[in-house]
Amino acid sequence: MKNKRIPIPEFRSEAEEQAFWSVQDSTDYVDWQKAETVLFPNLKPTLKTISLRLPEPMLNRLKVLANERDVPYQSLLKIFLKERLDREVL
């Protein structure tokens, strides 16, 4: 167990912080045994637009299913992806 922690540096951007943490051992900076769970109920996830090519019959079926549920097909696709990702074992 480490007694003295290194101060976390100030970052100029999220990209700089991400680059830093991708190569650092966080236990040098944070005592995780003293960490508490925190909820951010109003935090909206960062979204990134992607281009995805789907077979036309698959897209048509997705649109039909979305229409039956009265949701946009892009939202239904995100729901399906999340459900599948949640089932995957890391």
N, C-alpha and C positions, 0 to 999 in steps of 0.2 A: 504494500500500500504506500502511496506517495504522500509525503507530508506537506511539501511546498508545491503549490501550483504556479504555473507560468501564466502571467496576465494575458488575456485574449487581446490581440491587437485591434486597432480601429481599421475598418475596411472602407474603401472609397466606393465600392460597388458590390452588388450581390455576386457578380462574376468573380471578383477578386476574393471574396469570402469563400465561394465554392471551390476555387482553385486551392486556397489555403487548406481547407478541411479535407480535401481529397488526398492530401499527402501527410497530414498530421495525425498523431494519436491523440484523440480528445481527452484521454485520461491524464495527459500532461497538463491540461487546462481546466478540467471539470472533475469534481468529485461526484461521480454518478450515484454513489450510495446515499448522498444527501439530496439528490435531485427529487423534485416533486412533480407530479403530473399537473399540467396546466391545460385548460381548455380555451380555445379562441373561437367562440360561437359566431362572431361576425366576420371572420376571416374568409375571404373568397379565394378559392384555389386559382393559381396561375394557369391560364389556358394557352395552349399553343395550337395554332391552325396547322393541320397536316393535309396532304393530298393522299387519298386512298382509292385505289382502283378495285372495284368489285365487279364480279360478273353481273350482267344485267338482270338475270333471273333472281339472283340473290338480293339485289337492291330492290327489285319489285316486291319480293316477298317481305322484306324488311318494311317497306312502305305500307303494305297491307296490314302487317301486324301492328305497326305504329298507329295506323288509322283506327284499327279495332280498339286500341287502348287510348285513343284521343291524345296522343303525344307526337311531337315532331320525330321523324325517323332518326335524325342525328342523336336526339336524346335517348331513344330506345337503343340505338347502337352503343352509346356510352354505358347504359345500364347493363346490356349484355356483356360488354367487355369487362366491366367492373366485377360482375358476378363470376365470370370465368377466372379473372385474376385473383379474386378472393379464394377460389378453390385450389389454386396452385400452391404447392409446397415449396418454400424457399430452401 
